[in-house]
Amino acid sequence: MDRPPPSSAPELVHRSHCQPHSRSESFESQALQKGGTMDQLMEIEHQRERRSTMNRSHDPFIHRLPPELGSYIFRLCGLYRPWVLCGICSYWRQIACSTPELWSELYIPVRNTHSSESCNVIEMALHRSGSLPLSLSISSPQHRSDKLSATMSTLIAMVNQCSGRWYSLSFEVPSWVLPLISPSNGNPTLLKKLQLRAFWDSAPIHDQDSLQMSSASPTSLILWIPGCRLDFVSIKWSCMTTVDVDSFREDECLELLRRCPQLVTLKVKISLDTGGTPFSMTAVNHPQLQIFKLTVNEEAPEDLLELLTLPNLQTFSYYDGHLYPFPPRILTSLFRRSDCAVMDLCLDAEIIGTDDFIELLESIPSLRNLKFKSTIDSDCHADVILECLSEFSKTDVNFMPNVLPQLLSLECVCPYPLQWEHVTASFGPIGERHGSPCRPLKKIKVRINFDPDEDGVLGMDYMLIPTIRRIYNILGAGVDLDIQCYDPDGGSTFNIGVVEFERTSLNYHSSRVDKLVHEISDSISELMRDDVGIKFL
């Protein structure tokens, strides 16, 4: 029989027995005290079995855990909506409500149907977080209504009251909501992450609607707001390490780099908007920036790139949604001026000038991963680059390639078929890979915007026998060789399957050999018939 805990021990779990359980315990106690009959003792045993069955439902395992352990388990769930835990049972609700860590990270999706009662629930959740730093993510519908305006105003006011505990704020709301954000109860000195996203057809932000957080010094900032200018957010920029902004002018990008000496990652979409305060277009040397991702919808920002020096740059990405002509020479100048060791380069633009592109690749021998895109109008295609890479394919292991000697991965999109000889030769001497100075290429992935034809895949020539042997060596060395075809009519992607293409090529050569054998055999037979005829004559 279990011994009860001493009276001095804290009562961790409140024990309340149901009525059948209590009657069973009373009957068992009376029968044992009076020396019950065998039938009574058998009945006691049956009741114990029934009671054990009931206990498994009335007293689940989680109820026997100390609240501290249950709270720890709940914190491991990583829920942004802890209300789910409160709806399981009263015991879970008690643990969840008494665990401040569960309420310090909240995701709050506001709906048009929300009312003042919903705001009361949010206020209670903020109160349950105690004095912990707050990480809040709030989203709302795009279309404005009277009920939504009232709900958002009340909600933002409650969030403002916790400004002294802000650690991470994320808003995905219409632009009219953003001016409501204002610290009202303590300076947001704890704020480290700020994300502000507004819908694209929202009303533009005006200068007088700026967010005043002059005491905040976040390390991460995301501004995806139509018409947003650099001075929209008044913060301390000196600690910023990551910035992702939309619609900044070239002069604003330069000013941003001046204000953020610790910046490591910059993602920016260049805008041609002339509104707002203009900044100096003078050269900037930023020694900390490692990741620079540019998005444009017009011509290349040559002025911006020519004024930058980035000695520590490791990753550069350039995306042009409208595929304006992109001259590689501006990047060549940037990389040489910066004397940087770029390892990742991604160019999604209309690259013009094959020689200029080759010169760009020669300027970054440290490159490990290359991704680029070419179209029908571009004179720089994947096969041209592969042919350039294949020029070092020699048997001399002392030969050092002068283009991308450290390349590990090549991914490209092109409109024309490839030459298999260029694909395989770009890897260098496979048998000499270990211990040789040859390029350590491990991956080639090509997507070709070309319709499959009737004879082969992608209209590419069949592999020659030496190429087939080399493909086997490449795949045997663990190289990832993946070539796909994009059907512009059907919009689907087909994986060639290099091994299947090898088999198709072998069958093709085998059929040619069989055909040649038959032709030779027929010729010999015909000659033999002629010879026999001559003898008979």
ZAMARGU-4260 file (C-alpha; in steps of 0.2 Angstrom, whole numbers, plus 5000, padded with zeros to 4 digits):
<rodrens>
0) 5000/5000/5000 | 5006/5017/4995 | 5012/5028/5010 | 5005/5046/5010 | 5017/5060/5009
5) 5022/5068/5025 | 5012/5083/5030 | 5027/5095/5028 | 5028/5090/5009 | 5020/5102/4997
10) 5005/5095/4989 | 5009/5096/4970 | 4994/5088/4963 | 4976/5090/4970 | 4968/5073/4973
15) 4949/5073/4971 | 4941/5055/4969 | 4925/5052/4960 | 4910/5045/4969 | 4912/5026/4963
20) 4930/5027/4968 | 4926/5034/4986 | 4912/5020/4988 | 4925/5007/4983 | 4938/5013/4995
25) 4925/5013/5009 | 4918/4995/5005 | 4936/4989/5005 | 4941/4997/5022 | 4925/4990/5031
30) 4927/4972/5024 | 4945/4971/5029 | 4942/4978/5046 | 4928/4965/5049 | 4937/4950/5041
35) 4926/4948/5026 | 4921/4932/5018 | 4929/4925/5002 | 4916/4932/4991 | 4919/4949/4999
40) 4937/4948/4996 | 4935/4943/4978 | 4923/4957/4976 | 4937/4969/4983 | 4949/4962/4971
45) 4937/4965/4956 | 4934/4983/4962 | 4952/4986/4963 | 4954/4981/4945 | 4939/4992/4940
50) 4947/5006/4950 | 4964/5004/4941 | 4955/5005/4925 | 4946/5021/4930 | 4962/5029/4937
55) 4970/5028/4920 | 4957/5040/4914 | 4954/5050/4930 | 4972/5052/4934 | 4982/5053/4918
60) 5001/5052/4918 | 5003/5071/4915 | 4993/5075/4931 | 5006/5065/4941 | 5021/5076/4935
65) 5027/5091/4945 | 5021/5107/4938 | 5039/5113/4935 | 5042/5098/4924 | 5025/5101/4914
70) 5030/5119/4912 | 5047/5114/4905 | 5039/5102/4893 | 5027/5115/4887 | 5041/5127/4884
75) 5049/5115/4872 | 5034/5115/4861 | 5039/5132/4854 | 5021/5137/4851 | 5017/5155/4846
80) 4998/5152/4851 | 4999/5145/4869 | 4980/5146/4870 | 4980/5129/4862 | 4987/5121/4878
85) 4974/5130/4888 | 4960/5121/4879 | 4965/5103/4884 | 4960/5102/4902 | 4960/5112/4918
90) 4977/5105/4924 | 4986/5110/4907 | 4977/5127/4908 | 4984/5130/4926 | 5002/5125/4920
95) 5001/5135/4904 | 4994/5151/4913 | 5008/5150/4926 | 5022/5149/4913 | 5027/5166/4908
100) 5039/5160/4895 | 5024/5153/4885 | 5016/5170/4883 | 5032/5180/4879 | 5032/5175/4861
105) 5015/5177/4853 | 5008/5177/4835 | 4992/5187/4834 | 4982/5186/4818 | 4969/5200/4818
110) 4953/5196/4809 | 4938/5207/4804 | 4927/5197/4815 | 4937/5201/4831 | 4929/5212/4844
115) 4934/5219/4861 | 4933/5202/4869 | 4947/5197/4858 | 4957/5211/4864 | 4954/5206/4882
120) 4961/5189/4878 | 4977/5197/4871 | 4978/5209/4886 | 4977/5194/4898 | 4991/5185/4887
125) 5002/5200/4889 | 4999/5201/4907 | 5004/5182/4909 | 5021/5185/4901 | 5026/5194/4917
130) 5042/5205/4915 | 5050/5194/4901 | 5056/5202/4885 | 5042/5201/4872 | 5043/5194/4854
135) 5026/5199/4845 | 5021/5195/4828 | 5005/5204/4822 | 4996/5202/4805 | 4979/5210/4799
140) 4968/5209/4784 | 4971/5221/4770 | 4954/5229/4768 | 4950/5242/4781 | 4933/5242/4791
145) 4927/5251/4806 | 4928/5236/4817 | 4945/5232/4811 | 4951/5250/4814 | 4944/5249/4832
150) 4952/5232/4835 | 4969/5237/4829 | 4969/5254/4838 | 4965/5245/4854 | 4978/5231/4851
155) 4992/5243/4846 | 4989/5253/4861 | 4991/5238/4872 | 5007/5233/4863 | 5013/5251/4866
160) 5011/5249/4884 | 5024/5235/4884 | 5037/5245/4875 | 5050/5243/4889 | 5049/5224/4886
165) 5050/5224/4867 | 5063/5212/4860 | 5056/5207/4843 | 5042/5216/4834 | 5035/5210/4817
170) 5020/5218/4809 | 5012/5213/4793 | 4998/5226/4791 | 4991/5240/4780 | 5001/5256/4780
175) 4988/5266/4790 | 4992/5255/4806 | 5011/5259/4806 | 5010/5277/4813 | 5000/5270/4828
180) 5016/5261/4834 | 5024/5272/4847 | 5033/5268/4863 | 5022/5274/4878 | 5028/5265/4893
185) 5047/5264/4893 | 5061/5266/4880 | 5063/5251/4869 | 5081/5248/4873 | 5079/5229/4873
190) 5073/5229/4854 | 5084/5218/4843 | 5073/5214/4829 | 5061/5225/4819 | 5050/5219/4804
195) 5038/5231/4796 | 5028/5225/4781 | 5014/5234/4773 | 5003/5228/4758 | 5008/5234/4741
200) 4992/5243/4737 | 4992/5252/4754 | 4992/5271/4755 | 5010/5278/4754 | 5019/5282/4770
205) 5022/5301/4773 | 5037/5309/4781 | 5026/5315/4796 | 5021/5297/4799 | 5039/5291/4804
210) 5041/5279/4819 | 5051/5287/4833 | 5061/5274/4842 | 5077/5284/4845 | 5082/5274/4860
215) 5081/5257/4851 | 5097/5249/4844 | 5091/5234/4834 | 5102/5222/4826 | 5090/5216/4812
220) 5078/5227/4802 | 5066/5223/4788 | 5056/5237/4779 | 5044/5231/4766 | 5034/5247/4764
225) 5028/5256/4748 | 5036/5273/4747 | 5046/5270/4763 | 5062/5281/4765 | 5077/5279/4775
230) 5072/5291/4789 | 5055/5283/4791 | 5062/5274/4806 | 5071/5284/4819 | 5083/5272/4828
235) 5101/5269/4832 | 5109/5262/4817 | 5126/5258/4824 | 5122/5240/4830 | 5113/5235/4815
240) 5120/5219/4807 | 5106/5213/4795 | 5095/5225/4784 | 5082/5220/4772 | 5073/5235/4763
245) 5062/5238/4749 | 5062/5253/4737 | 5078/5262/4742 | 5087/5274/4731 | 5105/5272/4727
250) 5110/5287/4738 | 5099/5280/4752 | 5109/5263/4751 | 5125/5273/4752 | 5119/5282/4767
255) 5113/5266/4775 | 5130/5259/4774 | 5138/5274/4782 | 5126/5273/4797 | 5128/5254/4799
260) 5147/5251/4802 | 5143/5234/4809 | 5132/5228/4794 | 5135/5211/4788 | 5120/5207/4777
265) 5111/5219/4766 | 5096/5215/4755 | 5089/5230/4745 | 5078/5233/4730 | 5083/5249/4721
270) 5070/5262/4718 | 5070/5276/4705 | 5058/5287/4716 | 5065/5304/4718 | 5055/5309/4734
275) 5062/5311/4751 | 5078/5319/4757 | 5093/5316/4745 | 5110/5310/4752 | 5128/5312/4747
280) 5133/5301/4732 | 5151/5299/4738 | 5162/5283/4739 | 5159/5271/4754 | 5172/5259/4760
285) 5162/5246/4771 | 5174/5233/4778 | 5161/5222/4787 | 5148/5218/4774 | 5149/5200/4768
290) 5132/5197/4760 | 5125/5209/4747 | 5109/5205/4737 | 5103/5218/4725 | 5086/5218/4716
295) 5082/5230/4702 | 5067/5233/4690 | 5076/5245/4679 | 5094/5248/4672 | 5109/5242/4683
300) 5113/5254/4697 | 5131/5257/4690 | 5133/5273/4701 | 5130/5263/4717 | 5142/5249/4712
305) 5156/5261/4706 | 5156/5270/4723 | 5157/5255/4734 | 5172/5246/4741 | 5168/5230/4750
310) 5184/5221/4756 | 5175/5207/4766 | 5162/5203/4753 | 5158/5184/4751 | 5141/5183/4743
315) 5134/5194/4729 | 5117/5192/4721 | 5109/5202/4708 | 5091/5200/4702 | 5082/5210/4688
320) 5064/5205/4686 | 5063/5214/4669 | 5079/5207/4662 | 5087/5223/4657 | 5105/5222/4649
325) 5118/5219/4663 | 5136/5223/4659 | 5148/5212/4670 | 5162/5225/4669 | 5154/5235/4683
330) 5156/5219/4695 | 5173/5216/4689 | 5178/5233/4694 | 5170/5231/4711 | 5178/5215/4715
335) 5195/5220/4709 | 5194/5237/4718 | 5188/5228/4734 | 5201/5214/4733 | 5188/5203/4741
340) 5186/5184/4741 | 5169/5181/4734 | 5163/5163/4736 | 5145/5164/4730 | 5139/5173/4715
345) 5121/5173/4708 | 5116/5183/4693 | 5098/5183/4687 | 5099/5196/4673 | 5102/5199/4654
350) 5121/5196/4654 | 5129/5205/4639 | 5146/5202/4633 | 5154/5184/4634 | 5172/5191/4635
355) 5167/5203/4649 | 5158/5189/4659 | 5174/5178/4657 | 5184/5192/4663 | 5172/5194/4678
360) 5175/5175/4683 | 5194/5177/4681 | 5193/5191/4694 | 5186/5180/4707 | 5197/5164/4708
365) 5190/5161/4726 | 5172/5158/4719 | 5164/5142/4725 | 5146/5143/4719 | 5140/5151/4703
370) 5122/5153/4697 | 5117/5163/4682 | 5104/5164/4669 | 5104/5167/4651 | 5090/5171/4638
375) 5089/5170/4619 | 5094/5188/4618 | 5110/5185/4629 | 5126/5181/4620 | 5133/5173/4636
380) 5126/5155/4637 | 5129/5140/4648 | 5138/5130/4635 | 5150/5145/4632 | 5155/5145/4650
385) 5156/5126/4651 | 5168/5127/4636 | 5178/5139/4645 | 5179/5129/4660 | 5184/5113/4650
390) 5199/5121/4643 | 5209/5115/4658 | 5204/5097/4655 | 5222/5090/4652 | 5231/5075/4657
395) 5245/5085/4665 | 5241/5086/4684 | 5252/5101/4686 | 5240/5111/4675 | 5231/5125/4685
400) 5215/5132/4678 | 5215/5150/4677 | 5196/5152/4677 | 5187/5147/4694 | 5200/5135/4701
405) 5190/5133/4717 | 5172/5131/4709 | 5162/5118/4718 | 5144/5121/4711 | 5138/5127/4694
410) 5119/5131/4692 | 5112/5140/4676 | 5097/5142/4666 | 5099/5143/4647 | 5089/5142/4631
415) 5100/5131/4621 | 5106/5113/4622 | 5123/5109/4629 | 5138/5099/4622 | 5141/5084/4632
420) 5159/5085/4629 | 5159/5103/4637 | 5149/5096/4652 | 5161/5082/4656 | 5177/5091/4652
425) 5173/5105/4664 | 5177/5093/4679 | 5195/5090/4674 | 5204/5074/4675 | 5193/5064/4686
430) 5206/5050/4690 | 5218/5064/4696 | 5205/5073/4707 | 5212/5069/4724 | 5229/5078/4727
435) 5229/5087/4710 | 5227/5106/4708 | 5212/5103/4696 | 5195/5111/4699 | 5185/5102/4713
440) 5168/5104/4705 | 5155/5093/4713 | 5139/5099/4706 | 5132/5104/4689 | 5114/5108/4687
445) 5107/5115/4671 | 5089/5120/4667 | 5086/5122/4648 | 5071/5131/4641 | 5069/5120/4626
450) 5056/5108/4620 | 5061/5090/4619 | 5062/5083/4601 | 5058/5067/4594 | 5076/5060/4593
455) 5083/5064/4609 | 5081/5074/4625 | 5082/5093/4624 | 5088/5091/4606 | 5105/5087/4613
460) 5117/5076/4603 | 5119/5058/4608 | 5134/5055/4619 | 5150/5048/4611 | 5157/5032/4618
465) 5172/5041/4626 | 5160/5054/4634 | 5149/5039/4641 | 5165/5032/4649 | 5169/5049/4657
470) 5151/5051/4663 | 5152/5035/4673 | 5169/5041/4680 | 5161/5057/4685 | 5146/5049/4693
475) 5157/5036/4702 | 5167/5051/4709 | 5151/5057/4718 | 5147/5071/4707 | 5130/5078/4706
480) 5126/5080/4688 | 5108/5086/4685 | 5101/5093/4668 | 5083/5097/4667 | 5071/5103/4653
485) 5058/5116/4655 | 5044/5115/4643 | 5038/5133/4640 | 5021/5127/4633 | 5017/5115/4646
490) 5026/5124/4660 | 5033/5108/4667 | 5051/5102/4671 | 5058/5086/4666 | 5073/5078/4673
495) 5084/5071/4660 | 5091/5057/4670 | 5110/5057/4665 | 5110/5038/4667 | 5095/5036/4656
500) 5102/5047/4643 | 5118/5036/4643 | 5107/5021/4640 | 5098/5030/4626 | 5115/5034/4618
505) 5122/5017/4620 | 5106/5010/4612 | 5108/5022/4598 | 5126/5018/4595 | 5122/4999/4596
510) 5108/5001/4583 | 5120/5010/4572 | 5133/4996/4574 | 5119/4983/4571 | 5114/4993/4555
515) 5132/4994/4550 | 5135/4976/4552 | 5119/4972/4542 | 5125/4984/4528 | 5142/4975/4528
520) 5135/4958/4529 | 5123/4962/4514 | 5138/4969/4504 | 5148/4954/4507 | 5134/4942/4503
525) 5131/4952/4487 | 5149/4951/4483 | 5149/4933/4486 | 5135/4930/4474 | 5143/4940/4461
530) 5159/4930/4464 | 5150/4914/4462 | 5141/4920/4447 | 5157/4924/4439 | 5164/4907/4443
535) 5149/4898/4435 | 5152/4908/4419
</rodrens>
